[in-house]
Amino acid sequence: MSSPSAAEQRATDSLGIVAVILAAFVLLPVLMIFLIGLAPGMNAIWWLGIVLLPIMAFLGIVALVIGAVGIVRRVRRHRTPVLSIVGAGLGLLLVLPGVWVLFSTTL
């Protein structure tokens, strides 16, 4: 069996990088709206959170799927899937508020 090439040894976790960037792309505006909404005079900004919730959940599912595929690919190649795990975790973090709103008992 031949030894792996140098490019295969240095292979980066591209799906993990994509998942982290996608999750950060959505997470940063949500955090900004949350922090601005905490200011006493800025209570009217919370409607942006309602608008961002479905977008956040959809892109969180996409990041979660990309992260899961990245984890499977890295484990099959016997490499550590650190960025894919972080991307999947951030994707799950983005999906949880939407799930909480959908399945909460109080309206």
C-alpha positions in Angstrom: 0.0 0.0 0.0 1.4 3.4 -0.9 1.8 6.2 1.6 -0.7 9.1 1.5 0.4 12.1 -0.4 1.3 15.3 1.3 -1.9 17.0 0.2 -4.0 14.3 1.9 -2.0 14.6 5.1 -2.5 18.3 5.2 -6.2 18.2 4.2 -8.2 20.7 6.1 -11.7 20.2 7.4 -13.4 22.1 4.6 -17.0 21.1 5.5 -16.3 22.1 9.1 -15.0 25.5 8.1 -18.1 26.0 5.9 -20.4 25.0 8.8 -18.7 27.3 11.3 -18.8 30.3 8.8 -22.5 29.7 8.0 -23.4 29.4 11.7 -21.4 32.5 12.5 -23.0 34.4 9.6 -26.4 34.0 11.3 -25.3 33.9 15.0 -23.7 37.4 15.0 -26.7 39.4 13.8 -28.9 37.5 16.3 -26.5 38.3 19.2 -26.4 41.9 18.1 -30.2 42.2 18.1 -30.4 40.5 21.5 -27.8 42.9 23.0 -29.3 46.0 21.5 -32.7 44.8 22.7 -31.4 44.8 26.3 -31.0 48.6 26.2 -34.0 50.3 27.8 -34.9 52.6 24.9 -34.5 49.9 22.2 -37.4 47.5 23.0 -38.9 48.0 19.5 -36.0 46.0 17.9 -37.3 42.6 19.2 -39.5 42.3 16.0 -36.2 41.7 14.1 -35.7 38.6 16.3 -39.1 37.3 15.2 -38.1 37.9 11.5 -34.7 36.2 12.1 -36.0 33.1 13.9 -37.1 31.1 10.8 -33.9 32.2 8.9 -31.8 31.2 11.9 -33.5 27.8 12.2 -33.2 27.0 8.5 -29.5 27.9 8.3 -28.9 26.1 11.6 -30.3 22.9 10.0 -28.0 23.5 7.0 -25.0 24.0 9.2 -25.9 21.0 11.3 -26.2 18.7 8.2 -22.9 20.1 6.8 -21.2 19.5 10.1 -22.6 16.0 10.4 -21.4 15.1 6.9 -18.0 16.6 7.8 -17.8 14.5 10.9 -18.5 11.3 9.0 -16.0 12.1 6.3 -13.2 13.0 8.8 -13.9 9.9 11.0 -13.8 7.6 7.9 -10.4 9.1 7.0 -9.2 8.6 10.6 -8.7 12.3 11.2 -10.0 14.5 14.0 -13.2 16.4 13.0 -12.8 19.3 15.4 -14.3 22.1 13.1 -17.1 19.8 12.0 -18.1 19.2 15.6 -18.0 22.9 16.3 -20.0 23.6 13.2 -22.6 21.0 14.1 -22.8 22.3 17.7 -23.3 25.9 16.5 -26.0 24.6 14.0 -27.7 22.8 16.9 -27.5 26.0 18.9 -29.3 27.9 16.1 -32.0 25.3 15.7 -32.9 25.1 19.4 -34.8 28.5 19.7 -37.0 27.6 16.8 -37.8 24.2 18.3 -38.5 25.8 21.6 -40.9 28.3 20.0 -42.7 25.5 18.0 -43.1 23.1 20.9 -43.7 25.5 23.8 -47.0 25.0 25.5 -47.8 28.6 26.3 -48.7 31.1 23.6 
